[in-house]
């Protein structure tokens, strides 16, 4: 394995340029999907790397429950600086596991609490709650679909056209399952802190994606911009980070984008452009990370197999 086993831990840095550029130069639909999959794949490789290092570290502990062959010198020799790396990987992997489980549990708990709040309005596509606090968010159902949850306080501050823009925006969140993208990047960032810029970028691009869908359905980008701006002044947000809500993200940038021309979706970017270079760099990072993780896993498997048979 050699030093290649450590590469997945730092290769998420290769995605930083595309995380920033994608917000401005990619269609938000493309950016959301690209950044989410990049983050998830890099997080999986990073976690696998920690797991492999943990095996070596656990084998060195006195009284460990692993077979004696796992502490064989050949196993330890496969990882550079095994005395330090192996022992550090144990609490690191434990912290990642606890953090991801906590984020997942919080997502489930928030969705259940939100579902109980609108239990009396089940079966309706829009749930209007008699609350003077202003909020609006998309509450997905566990088996597809979902509801747009909005307070009477939010609707009171919007014109009829702006209300239509709000509903179109939240329905886009439900139709394209944006909560999955938000949860995916949130878990990825918990697995590797180097992926936090991608989490921030996806939180913005998912809202931009819904903004563009709302503009297309209402036929007025200006109306959507006004609705977003007004809502941001009074909204308190959604109950959880993985639930998409109307006034999320850097609102001034969303409004500025809506007051400009609609973004154009493109399928190919030349490597000789800044965006193209950033995309190919991120792709190379994901590829090298996956190959490094696979190579390390296969190598350690055969070393352990040989050590146990010896």
BAMAR-317501 format. One line per 5 residues: number of its first residue (from 0); for each residue x, y, z of N, C-alpha, C. Coordinates in Angstrom, 1 decimal. Each point is the difference from the previous one (the first is absolute). Layout:
N
NUM	X,Y,Z,X,Y,Z,X,Y,Z; ...
//
This chain:
310
0	0.8,-1.2,0.0,-0.8,1.2,0.0,0.9,1.3,0.0; 0.9,0.0,0.9,0.9,1.2,0.1,-0.8,1.3,0.3; 0.6,1.1,-0.4,-0.6,1.3,0.3,-1.3,0.2,-0.8; -0.3,-0.9,-1.0,-1.3,0.2,-0.7,-1.2,-0.2,0.9; 0.1,-0.7,1.1,-1.1,-0.2,0.9,-0.5,1.3,0.6
5	0.9,1.0,0.1,-0.3,1.3,0.6,-0.7,0.9,-1.0; 0.1,-0.2,-1.3,-0.4,0.9,-1.0,-1.5,0.3,0.1; -0.9,-1.0,0.2,-1.4,0.4,0.1,-0.4,1.0,1.1; 0.9,0.1,1.0,-0.3,1.0,1.0,0.2,1.4,-0.4; 0.9,0.3,-1.0,0.3,1.3,-0.4,-0.5,0.4,-1.4
10	-0.4,-1.0,-0.8,-0.4,0.2,-1.3,-1.3,0.8,-0.1; -0.8,0.1,1.0,-1.2,0.9,-0.1,0.4,1.5,-0.2; 1.3,0.3,0.2,0.5,1.4,-0.3,-0.1,0.3,-1.5; 0.1,-1.1,-0.8,-0.1,0.3,-1.5,-1.4,0.4,-0.4; -1.0,-0.1,0.8,-1.3,0.4,-0.3,-0.3,1.4,0.4
15	0.8,0.7,0.7,-0.2,1.4,0.4,-0.2,0.9,-1.1; 0.8,0.0,-1.1,-0.2,1.0,-1.0,-1.4,-0.2,-0.7; -0.4,-1.2,-0.3,-1.3,-0.2,-0.6,-1.2,0.4,0.9; 0.2,-0.2,1.3,-1.0,0.4,0.9,-0.4,1.5,-0.1; 1.1,0.8,-0.2,-0.3,1.4,-0.1,-0.5,0.4,-1.4
20	0.7,-0.5,-1.0,-0.4,0.3,-1.4,-1.3,-0.5,-0.4; -0.4,-1.1,0.5,-1.3,-0.6,-0.4,-1.2,0.9,0.4; 0.1,0.7,1.1,-1.0,0.9,0.5,-0.4,1.1,-1.1; 1.0,0.4,-0.7,-0.2,1.1,-0.9,0.0,-0.4,-1.5; 0.7,-1.0,-0.4,0.1,-0.3,-1.4,-0.6,-1.3,-0.5
25	-0.6,-0.8,0.9,-0.8,-1.1,-0.4,-1.4,0.2,0.2; -0.9,-0.7,-0.8,-1.4,0.0,0.3,-0.2,-0.6,1.4; -0.8,0.6,0.8,-0.2,-0.5,1.4,-0.4,-1.5,0.0; -0.7,-0.4,-0.9,-0.4,-1.5,0.0,1.3,-0.8,-0.2; 0.8,0.4,-1.0,1.3,-0.8,-0.2,0.9,0.1,1.2
30	0.1,1.3,0.5,0.9,0.2,1.2,-0.4,-0.8,1.2; -1.3,-0.1,0.3,-0.5,-0.7,1.2,0.4,-1.5,-0.2; -0.3,-0.6,-1.1,0.2,-1.4,-0.2,1.5,-0.3,0.0; 0.8,0.8,-0.7,1.4,-0.2,-0.1,0.7,0.1,1.3; -0.3,1.1,0.8,0.7,0.2,1.3,-0.4,-1.1,1.0
35	-1.3,-0.4,0.0,-0.5,-1.0,0.9,0.7,-1.3,-0.2; 0.0,-0.5,-1.2,0.7,-1.3,-0.3,1.5,0.1,0.2; 0.6,1.1,-0.3,1.4,0.2,0.3,0.3,-0.1,1.5; -0.8,0.7,0.8,0.2,0.0,1.4,-0.3,-1.4,0.6; -1.0,-0.7,-0.4,-0.3,-1.3,0.5,1.0,-1.0,-0.3
40	0.5,0.0,-1.2,1.0,-1.0,-0.4,1.3,0.3,0.7; 0.4,1.2,0.1,1.3,0.3,0.8,-0.2,-0.3,1.5; -1.2,0.2,0.5,-0.2,-0.4,1.4,0.1,-1.5,0.2; -0.6,-0.7,-0.9,0.1,-1.5,0.2,1.4,-0.5,-0.1; 0.8,0.5,-0.9,1.4,-0.4,-0.1,0.8,0.4,1.2
45	-0.3,1.2,0.5,0.7,0.5,1.2,-0.3,-0.9,1.2; -1.3,-0.4,0.2,-0.4,-0.8,1.1,0.6,-1.4,-0.1; 0.0,-0.5,-1.2,0.7,-1.3,-0.3,1.5,0.0,0.4; 0.6,1.1,-0.3,1.4,0.2,0.3,0.2,-0.1,1.6; -0.9,0.7,0.7,0.1,0.0,1.4,-0.2,-1.4,0.6
50	-1.0,-0.7,-0.6,-0.3,-1.4,0.4,1.2,-0.9,-0.2; 0.7,0.1,-1.1,1.2,-0.8,-0.2,1.1,0.4,1.0; 0.2,1.2,0.2,1.0,0.4,1.0,-0.4,-0.4,1.4; -1.3,-0.1,0.3,-0.5,-0.4,1.3,0.4,-1.5,0.2; -0.1,-0.8,-1.0,0.3,-1.4,0.1,1.4,-0.2,0.5
55	0.9,0.8,-0.7,1.4,-0.1,0.4,0.2,0.5,1.5; -0.7,1.1,0.3,0.2,0.6,1.3,-0.6,-0.9,1.1; -1.1,-0.6,-0.2,-0.7,-0.9,1.0,0.9,-1.3,0.2; 0.7,-0.4,-1.0,0.8,-1.2,0.1,1.2,0.2,0.9; 0.3,1.3,0.3,1.2,0.3,0.8,-0.4,0.1,1.5
60	-1.3,0.1,0.3,-0.4,0.2,1.3,0.1,-1.3,0.9; 0.5,0.1,1.2,0.1,-1.2,0.8,-1.4,-0.6,0.3; -0.1,-1.3,-0.1,-1.3,-0.6,0.3,-1.1,0.2,-1.0; 0.4,0.4,-1.3,-1.0,0.3,-1.0,-0.7,-1.3,-0.4; -1.3,0.1,-0.4,-0.8,-1.2,-0.3,0.3,-0.6,-1.4
65	0.9,0.7,-0.8,0.3,-0.5,-1.3,0.9,-1.2,0.0; 0.0,-0.8,-1.0,0.9,-1.2,-0.1,1.5,0.5,0.1; 0.8,-0.9,0.5,1.4,0.3,0.3,0.7,0.4,-1.4; -0.4,-0.6,-1.1,0.6,0.2,-1.2,-0.1,1.5,-0.5; -1.0,0.7,0.5,-0.3,1.3,-0.4,1.1,1.0,0.5
70	0.7,-0.4,1.1,1.1,0.8,0.5,1.4,-0.4,-0.6; -0.1,-0.8,-1.0,1.3,-0.5,-0.6,0.8,1.2,-0.5; 1.3,-0.1,0.1,0.9,1.2,-0.5,-0.3,0.3,-1.5; -0.4,-1.0,-0.8,-0.3,0.3,-1.4,-1.2,0.9,-0.1; -1.0,-0.2,0.9,-1.1,0.9,-0.1,0.3,1.4,0.4
75	0.8,0.2,1.0,0.4,1.3,0.5,0.9,0.7,-1.0; 0.8,-0.8,-0.7,0.9,0.6,-1.0,-0.7,0.5,-1.2; -1.2,-0.4,-0.2,-0.8,0.5,-1.2,-0.4,1.4,0.2; 0.0,0.6,1.2,-0.4,1.4,0.2,1.2,0.8,0.6; 0.4,1.0,-0.7,1.1,0.9,0.5,-0.5,0.6,1.3
80	1.0,0.1,1.0,-0.3,0.7,1.3,-1.2,-0.7,0.7; 0.0,-1.3,-0.1,-1.1,-0.8,0.5,-0.3,0.2,1.5; 1.1,0.3,0.8,-0.2,0.2,1.4,-0.9,1.2,0.3; 0.2,1.1,-0.8,-0.8,1.2,0.2,-1.3,-0.1,-0.7; 0.1,-0.3,-1.4,-1.2,0.1,-0.8,-1.0,-1.0,0.4
85	0.4,-1.2,0.4,-1.0,-1.0,0.4,-0.7,0.4,1.3; 0.7,0.5,1.0,-0.7,0.4,1.2,-0.8,1.2,-0.1; 0.4,1.0,-0.9,-0.8,1.2,-0.2,-1.3,-0.3,-0.7; 0.0,-1.0,-0.9,-1.1,-0.4,-0.8,-1.2,-0.5,0.8; 0.3,-0.6,1.1,-1.0,-0.6,0.9,-1.0,1.1,0.5
90	0.5,1.0,0.7,-1.0,1.0,0.5,-0.5,0.9,-1.2; 0.8,0.1,-1.1,-0.5,0.8,-1.1,-1.2,-0.7,-0.7; 0.1,-1.3,-0.2,-1.1,-0.7,-0.6,-1.2,-0.1,1.0; 0.2,-0.1,1.3,-1.1,0.0,0.9,-0.7,1.4,0.0; 0.8,1.1,-0.1,-0.6,1.3,-0.1,-0.8,0.2,-1.2
95	0.5,-0.5,-1.1,-0.8,0.1,-1.3,-1.3,-0.8,0.1; 0.1,-1.2,0.5,-1.2,-0.8,0.2,-1.1,0.6,0.9; 0.5,0.5,1.1,-1.0,0.7,0.9,-0.6,1.2,-0.6; 0.9,0.8,-0.7,-0.5,1.3,-0.6,-1.0,-0.3,-1.1; 0.2,-1.0,-0.8,-0.9,-0.3,-1.1,-1.3,-0.6,0.5
100	0.1,-0.9,1.0,-1.2,-0.5,0.6,-0.9,1.1,0.7; 0.7,0.9,0.6,-0.7,1.1,0.7,-0.7,0.9,-1.1; 0.7,0.3,-1.1,-0.7,0.8,-1.1,-1.1,-0.8,-0.6; 0.1,-1.3,-0.2,-1.1,-0.8,-0.6,-1.2,0.0,1.0; 0.3,-0.2,1.3,-1.1,-0.1,0.9,-0.7,1.3,0.1
105	0.8,1.1,0.0,-0.7,1.4,0.1,-0.9,0.2,-1.2; 0.5,-0.5,-1.2,-0.9,0.2,-1.2,-1.3,-0.8,0.2; 0.1,-1.2,0.5,-1.2,-0.8,0.2,-0.9,0.6,1.0; 0.6,0.5,1.1,-0.8,0.6,1.1,-0.7,1.3,-0.5; 0.7,0.8,-0.7,-0.6,1.3,-0.5,-1.1,-0.3,-1.0
110	0.1,-1.0,-0.8,-1.0,-0.4,-1.0,-1.2,-0.5,0.8; 0.2,-0.8,1.0,-1.1,-0.5,0.8,-0.8,1.1,0.7; 0.8,0.9,0.6,-0.6,1.1,0.7,-0.8,0.9,-0.9; 0.5,0.3,-1.2,-0.7,0.8,-1.0,-1.2,-0.7,-0.5; 0.1,-1.3,-0.2,-1.2,-0.8,-0.4,-1.1,0.0,1.0
115	0.4,0.0,1.3,-1.0,0.0,1.1,-0.7,1.4,0.0; 0.7,1.0,-0.3,-0.5,1.4,0.0,-1.1,0.2,-1.0; 0.1,-0.8,-1.1,-1.0,0.2,-1.1,-0.9,-1.3,-0.1; 0.0,-0.8,1.0,-0.8,-1.2,0.0,-1.4,0.2,-0.3; -0.6,1.1,0.5,-1.4,0.3,-0.3,-0.3,0.4,-1.4
120	1.1,0.3,-0.8,-0.2,0.4,-1.4,0.6,-1.0,-0.9; 0.0,-1.3,0.4,0.6,-1.1,-0.9,-0.9,-0.1,-1.2; 0.7,-0.3,-1.1,-0.7,-0.2,-1.3,-0.1,1.3,-0.8; 0.4,1.1,0.5,0.0,1.2,-0.7,1.4,0.3,-0.5; 0.0,0.6,-1.2,1.4,0.3,-0.6,0.6,1.2,0.7
125	-0.9,0.9,0.6,0.5,1.2,0.6,-0.7,0.0,1.4; 0.9,0.2,1.1,-0.5,0.1,1.3,0.3,1.4,0.5; -1.1,0.7,0.2,0.1,1.4,0.6,-0.2,0.0,1.5; 1.0,0.3,0.7,-0.1,0.0,1.5,-0.4,1.4,0.5; -0.9,0.1,0.9,-0.4,1.3,0.6,1.1,0.5,1.0
130	1.0,0.6,-0.6,1.2,0.4,0.9,0.4,1.4,-0.6; 0.2,0.9,0.9,0.5,1.3,-0.4,1.4,0.1,-0.4; 0.8,-1.0,0.5,1.4,-0.1,-0.4,0.1,-0.4,-1.5; 0.9,0.6,-0.7,0.1,-0.2,-1.4,0.9,-1.1,-0.4; -0.4,-1.1,-0.6,0.8,-1.1,-0.5,-0.7,-0.7,-1.1
135	0.8,-0.7,-0.8,-0.5,-0.8,-1.1,1.1,-1.0,-0.4; -0.4,-1.3,0.0,1.0,-1.0,-0.3,-0.7,-1.2,-0.7; 0.8,-0.8,-0.6,-0.5,-1.2,-0.7,0.2,-1.2,1.0; -1.1,-0.7,0.3,0.0,-1.2,0.9,-0.2,-1.2,-0.8; 1.1,-0.8,-0.4,-0.2,-1.1,-0.8,-0.6,-1.2,0.7
140	-0.8,-0.8,-0.7,-0.5,-1.2,0.6,1.0,-1.1,-0.1; -0.2,-1.0,0.9,1.0,-1.1,0.0,0.0,-0.9,-1.3; -1.2,0.0,-0.6,-0.2,-0.8,-1.2,-0.2,0.8,-1.3; 0.6,1.2,0.0,-0.2,0.8,-1.2,-1.1,1.1,0.2; 0.1,1.0,-0.8,-1.0,1.1,0.2,0.4,0.9,1.2
145	-1.1,0.5,0.7,0.3,0.8,1.1,-1.0,1.2,0.0; 0.3,0.9,0.9,-0.9,1.2,0.2,0.9,1.3,0.0; -0.6,1.1,-0.4,0.5,1.3,0.2,-0.5,0.5,1.3; 0.8,0.3,0.9,-0.4,0.5,1.3,0.3,1.5,0.1; -1.1,0.8,0.2,0.2,1.4,0.0,-0.9,0.6,1.1
150	0.5,1.1,0.6,-0.8,0.6,1.1,-0.8,1.1,-0.6; -1.1,0.4,0.8,-0.8,1.1,-0.4,0.7,1.3,0.0; 1.0,0.1,0.9,0.8,1.2,0.1,0.9,0.2,-1.2; 0.4,-1.1,-0.6,0.8,0.1,-1.2,-0.9,0.5,-1.2; -1.1,-0.6,-0.1,-0.9,0.3,-1.1,-0.5,1.4,0.1
155	-0.2,0.5,1.2,-0.6,1.4,0.2,0.9,1.1,-0.6; 1.3,-0.3,-0.1,0.9,1.0,-0.5,0.3,-0.1,-1.5; -0.7,-0.9,-0.7,0.3,-0.2,-1.4,-1.3,0.3,-0.9; 0.3,0.5,-1.2,-1.1,0.2,-0.9,-0.5,-1.3,-0.6; -1.1,-0.1,-0.7,-0.4,-1.3,-0.6,1.0,-0.6,-0.9
160	0.6,0.9,-0.9,1.1,-0.5,-0.9,1.2,-0.6,0.8; 0.4,0.7,1.0,1.1,-0.5,0.8,-0.3,-1.2,0.8; -1.3,-0.2,0.4,-0.4,-1.3,0.6,0.1,-1.1,-1.0; -0.4,0.2,-1.2,0.2,-1.0,-1.0,1.4,-0.4,-0.3; 0.9,1.0,0.1,1.4,-0.2,-0.2,0.5,-0.9,1.2
165	-0.4,0.3,1.2,0.4,-0.7,1.2,-0.4,-1.5,-0.1; -1.3,-0.2,-0.4,-0.5,-1.4,-0.1,0.8,-0.7,-1.1; 0.2,0.6,-1.1,0.8,-0.6,-1.1,1.4,-0.4,0.4; 0.6,0.9,0.8,1.4,-0.2,0.5,0.0,-1.3,0.9; -0.9,0.0,0.9,0.0,-1.2,1.0,-0.4,-1.3,-0.7
170	-0.9,0.1,-1.0,-0.4,-1.2,-0.7,1.1,-0.5,-0.8; 0.9,0.9,-0.5,1.2,-0.5,-0.7,0.9,-0.8,0.9; 0.1,0.5,1.3,0.8,-0.7,1.0,-0.5,-1.4,0.1; -1.3,-0.1,0.1,-0.6,-1.4,0.2,0.1,-0.8,-1.2; -0.2,0.5,-1.2,0.0,-0.7,-1.2,1.4,-0.6,-0.3
175	1.0,0.8,0.3,1.4,-0.5,-0.3,0.7,-0.5,1.2; -0.7,-0.2,1.1,0.6,-0.7,1.2,1.2,0.7,0.5; 0.0,1.3,0.1,1.2,0.8,0.4,0.4,-0.4,1.4; -0.9,-0.5,0.8,0.5,-0.3,1.4,1.0,-1.1,0.0; 0.0,-0.9,-1.1,1.0,-1.0,0.0,1.4,0.6,-0.4
180	0.0,0.9,-0.8,1.3,0.7,-0.3,0.5,0.7,1.2; -0.8,0.7,0.7,0.4,0.7,1.2,0.5,-0.9,1.1; -0.7,-1.1,0.2,0.4,-1.0,1.0,1.3,-0.7,-0.4; 0.1,-0.3,-1.3,1.3,-0.6,-0.5,1.2,0.8,0.3; -0.1,1.3,-0.4,1.2,0.8,0.2,0.3,0.3,1.5
185	-1.1,0.0,0.8,0.1,0.3,1.4,0.8,-1.2,0.6; -0.4,-1.2,-0.3,0.7,-1.2,0.5,1.5,-0.1,-0.5; 0.2,0.4,-1.3,1.3,0.0,-0.5,0.9,1.0,0.7; -0.5,1.1,0.4,0.8,1.0,0.7,0.3,-0.4,1.4; -0.9,-0.8,0.6,0.2,-0.6,1.3,1.2,-1.1,-0.1
190	0.0,-0.7,-1.1,1.0,-1.0,-0.2,1.4,0.5,-0.2; 0.1,1.2,-0.7,1.2,0.6,-0.3,-0.2,1.5,0.0; 0.6,0.7,0.9,-0.2,1.5,0.1,0.5,0.7,-1.2; 0.9,-0.6,-0.8,0.4,0.7,-1.3,-1.1,0.1,-1.0; -1.1,-0.6,0.3,-1.2,0.0,-1.0,-1.0,1.1,0.4
195	0.3,0.7,1.0,-1.0,1.1,0.5,-0.3,1.0,-1.1; 1.0,0.4,-0.8,-0.4,1.0,-1.1,-1.0,-0.6,-1.0; 0.0,-1.3,-0.2,-1.0,-0.6,-0.9,-1.3,0.0,0.6; -0.1,-0.2,1.4,-1.3,0.1,0.6,-0.6,1.4,-0.1; 0.8,1.0,0.2,-0.4,1.4,-0.1,-0.5,0.3,-1.4
200	0.8,-0.5,-1.0,-0.4,0.3,-1.4,-1.3,-0.7,-0.4; -0.2,-1.3,0.5,-1.2,-0.7,-0.4,-1.3,0.7,0.7; 0.2,0.5,1.2,-1.1,0.7,0.7,-0.5,1.2,-0.9; 1.0,0.6,-0.6,-0.3,1.1,-0.9,-0.6,-0.4,-1.4; 0.7,-1.0,-0.6,-0.5,-0.4,-1.3,-1.3,-0.7,0.0
205	-0.3,-0.7,1.1,-1.4,-0.6,0.1,-1.1,1.1,0.0; 0.3,1.1,0.7,-1.0,1.0,0.0,-0.1,0.7,-1.3; 1.2,0.2,-0.7,0.0,0.6,-1.3,-0.8,-0.9,-1.0; 0.2,-1.3,0.1,-0.7,-0.9,-0.8,-1.5,0.2,0.1; -0.5,0.1,1.2,-1.4,0.2,0.3,-0.5,1.4,-0.5
210	0.9,1.0,0.2,-0.3,1.3,-0.5,-0.3,0.0,-1.5; 0.9,-0.7,-0.8,-0.1,0.0,-1.4,-1.3,-0.8,-0.4; -0.3,-1.1,0.7,-1.2,-0.7,-0.3,-1.3,0.9,0.2; 0.1,0.7,1.1,-1.1,0.9,0.4,-0.2,1.1,-1.1; 1.2,0.6,-0.4,-0.1,1.0,-1.1,-0.6,-0.5,-1.3
215	0.4,-1.3,-0.3,-0.5,-0.6,-1.2,-1.5,-0.2,0.1; -0.5,-0.4,1.1,-1.4,-0.3,0.2,-0.9,1.2,0.1; 0.5,1.1,0.6,-0.7,1.2,0.2,0.1,0.9,-1.2; 1.1,-0.1,-0.7,0.3,0.8,-1.2,0.5,1.4,0.4; 0.4,0.2,1.2,0.6,1.3,0.4,1.1,-0.2,1.0
220	1.2,0.3,-0.4,1.2,-0.1,0.8,-0.1,1.1,1.1; -0.5,1.1,-0.4,0.0,1.2,1.0,-1.0,-0.3,1.1; -1.1,-0.7,-0.3,-0.9,-0.3,1.1,0.6,-1.0,1.0; 0.7,-1.0,-0.5,0.7,-0.9,0.9,1.0,0.7,0.8; 0.8,0.9,-0.6,1.0,0.8,0.7,-0.6,0.8,1.1
225	-1.1,0.6,-0.3,-0.7,0.8,1.1,-0.5,-0.9,1.1; -0.5,-1.1,-0.3,-0.5,-0.9,1.0,1.1,-0.5,0.9; 1.1,-0.4,-0.6,1.2,-0.4,0.8,0.5,1.1,0.9; 0.1,1.2,-0.6,0.5,1.1,0.8,-0.9,0.4,1.2; -1.3,0.0,-0.3,-1.0,0.3,1.1,0.1,-1.0,1.1
230	0.0,-1.3,-0.4,-0.1,-1.1,0.9,1.3,0.0,0.9; 1.1,0.3,-0.6,1.3,0.0,0.8,0.0,1.0,1.1; -0.8,1.1,-0.1,0.0,1.1,1.0,-0.8,-0.5,1.2; -0.9,-0.9,-0.1,-0.8,-0.4,1.1,0.0,-1.5,0.4; 0.6,-0.8,-0.9,0.0,-1.5,0.3,1.0,-0.4,1.1
235	-0.4,-1.0,0.6,0.8,-0.6,1.1,0.7,-1.4,-0.5; -0.3,-0.3,-1.3,0.6,-1.2,-0.5,-0.7,-1.3,0.2; 0.6,-1.1,-0.3,-0.6,-1.3,0.1,0.5,-0.7,1.3; -0.7,-1.0,0.5,0.4,-0.6,1.3,1.3,-0.8,-0.1; 0.5,-0.3,-1.2,1.2,-0.8,-0.1,0.8,0.4,-1.2
240	1.3,-0.2,0.0,0.9,0.3,-1.1,-0.3,-0.8,-1.2; -0.5,-1.2,0.1,-0.2,-0.9,-1.1,-1.4,0.2,-0.6; -0.8,0.9,0.5,-1.3,0.3,-0.6,0.1,1.4,-0.7; -0.3,0.0,-1.3,0.1,1.2,-0.8,-1.1,1.0,0.4; 0.4,1.2,0.2,-0.9,1.1,0.3,0.2,1.2,-0.9
245	-1.1,0.8,-0.1,-0.1,1.0,-1.0,1.1,1.1,0.1; 0.3,0.4,1.2,0.9,1.2,0.2,1.4,-0.5,0.4; 0.5,-1.2,-0.5,1.3,-0.5,0.4,1.1,0.5,-0.9; 1.2,-0.1,0.5,1.2,0.3,-0.8,0.2,1.5,0.0; 1.1,0.4,-0.8,0.3,1.5,-0.1,-1.1,0.6,-0.9
250	-1.0,0.6,0.6,-1.1,0.6,-0.7,0.4,1.0,-1.1; 0.9,1.0,0.4,0.3,1.0,-1.0,0.6,-0.6,-1.3; 0.7,-1.1,0.1,0.5,-0.6,-1.2,-1.1,-0.7,-0.8; -0.9,-0.6,0.7,-1.2,-0.6,-0.7,-0.8,1.0,-0.7; -0.2,1.1,0.7,-0.8,1.1,-0.7,0.7,0.6,-1.2
255	1.3,0.2,0.1,0.8,0.5,-1.1,-0.1,-1.0,-1.2; 0.1,-1.3,0.3,0.0,-0.9,-1.1,-1.4,0.0,-0.7; -1.0,0.1,0.8,-1.4,0.0,-0.6,-0.3,1.3,-0.8; 0.7,1.1,0.4,-0.2,1.2,-0.8,0.9,0.0,-1.3; 0.8,-1.0,-0.1,0.8,-0.1,-1.2,-0.6,-1.0,-1.0
260	0.7,-0.4,-1.0,-0.5,-0.9,-1.0,0.0,-1.4,0.6; -0.9,-0.9,-0.6,-0.1,-1.4,0.5,1.3,-0.7,-0.4; 0.5,-0.9,0.9,1.2,-0.7,-0.3,-0.2,-1.1,-1.1; 1.0,-0.2,-0.7,0.0,-1.0,-1.1,0.7,-1.3,0.4; -0.7,-1.1,-0.2,0.6,-1.3,0.4,0.9,-0.5,-1.1
265	1.2,-0.4,0.3,1.0,-0.5,-0.9,0.5,-1.4,0.4; 0.3,-0.8,-0.9,0.4,-1.4,0.3,1.5,-0.2,-0.1; 0.7,0.9,-0.5,1.4,-0.2,-0.3,0.8,1.3,0.3; 1.1,-0.1,0.7,0.8,1.2,0.3,1.5,-0.3,-0.4; 0.6,0.9,-0.8,1.3,-0.2,-0.4,1.0,0.1,1.2
270	1.0,-0.8,0.0,1.0,0.0,1.0,0.8,1.3,0.0; -0.1,0.8,-1.1,0.8,1.2,-0.2,-0.7,1.2,0.6; -1.2,-0.2,0.7,-0.7,1.1,0.7,0.2,-0.2,1.5; -0.2,1.0,0.8,0.2,-0.1,1.4,-1.0,-1.0,0.6; -1.2,0.1,-0.4,-1.1,-1.0,0.5,0.4,-1.4,-0.5
275	0.3,-0.2,-1.3,0.4,-1.3,-0.4,1.2,-0.6,0.7; 1.0,0.8,0.3,1.1,-0.5,0.7,-0.3,-0.4,1.4; -0.9,0.8,0.7,-0.4,-0.3,1.3,-0.9,-1.3,0.0; -0.8,-0.2,-1.0,-0.8,-1.2,0.0,0.8,-1.2,-0.3; 1.0,0.1,-0.9,0.9,-1.2,-0.2,0.9,-0.3,1.1
280	0.4,1.1,0.8,0.8,-0.2,1.2,-0.8,-0.8,1.0; -1.3,0.4,0.2,-0.8,-0.7,1.0,-0.2,-1.4,-0.4; -0.3,-0.2,-1.4,-0.2,-1.4,-0.5,1.3,-0.9,0.3; 1.2,0.6,-0.3,1.2,-0.7,0.3,0.2,-0.3,1.5; -0.4,0.9,0.8,0.1,-0.2,1.5,-0.9,-1.2,0.4
285	-1.2,0.0,-0.5,-1.0,-1.1,0.3,0.6,-1.3,-0.5; 0.5,0.0,-1.2,0.5,-1.3,-0.6,1.2,-0.5,0.8; 1.0,0.9,0.2,1.1,-0.4,0.8,-0.3,-0.5,1.4; -1.0,0.7,0.6,-0.4,-0.4,1.3,-0.7,-1.4,0.0; -0.8,-0.3,-1.0,-0.7,-1.3,-0.1,1.1,-1.1,-0.3
290	0.9,0.3,-0.9,1.0,-1.0,-0.3,0.9,-0.3,1.2; 0.4,1.1,0.7,0.8,-0.2,1.2,-0.6,-0.8,1.1; -1.3,0.3,0.2,-0.8,-0.7,1.0,-0.1,-1.5,-0.4; -0.4,-0.2,-1.2,-0.1,-1.4,-0.5,1.3,-0.8,0.1; 1.1,0.7,-0.4,1.3,-0.7,0.0,0.4,-0.3,1.5
295	-0.2,0.9,0.9,0.3,-0.2,1.4,-0.8,-1.1,0.6; -1.3,0.0,-0.3,-0.9,-1.1,0.5,0.4,-1.3,-0.5; 0.3,-0.2,-1.3,0.4,-1.3,-0.5,1.3,-0.4,0.5; 1.0,0.9,0.1,1.3,-0.3,0.5,0.0,-0.5,1.4; -0.8,0.8,0.9,-0.1,-0.4,1.4,-0.7,-1.4,0.1
300	-1.0,-0.2,-0.8,-0.7,-1.3,0.0,1.0,-1.2,-0.2; 0.8,0.1,-1.0,0.9,-1.1,-0.3,1.1,-0.1,1.0; 0.4,1.2,0.6,1.1,-0.1,1.0,-0.6,-0.7,1.3; -1.2,0.4,0.4,-0.7,-0.7,1.1,-0.3,-1.5,-0.3; -0.4,-0.2,-1.2,-0.2,-1.4,-0.3,1.2,-0.9,0.1
305	1.1,0.5,-0.5,1.3,-0.7,0.1,0.5,-0.1,1.4; -0.2,1.1,0.8,0.4,-0.1,1.4,-0.8,-1.0,0.8; -1.3,-0.1,-0.3,-0.8,-1.0,0.8,0.3,-1.4,-0.4; 0.4,-0.2,-1.3,0.3,-1.4,-0.5,1.4,-0.4,0.5; 0.9,1.0,0.4,1.3,-0.4,0.3,0.1,-0.7,1.3
//
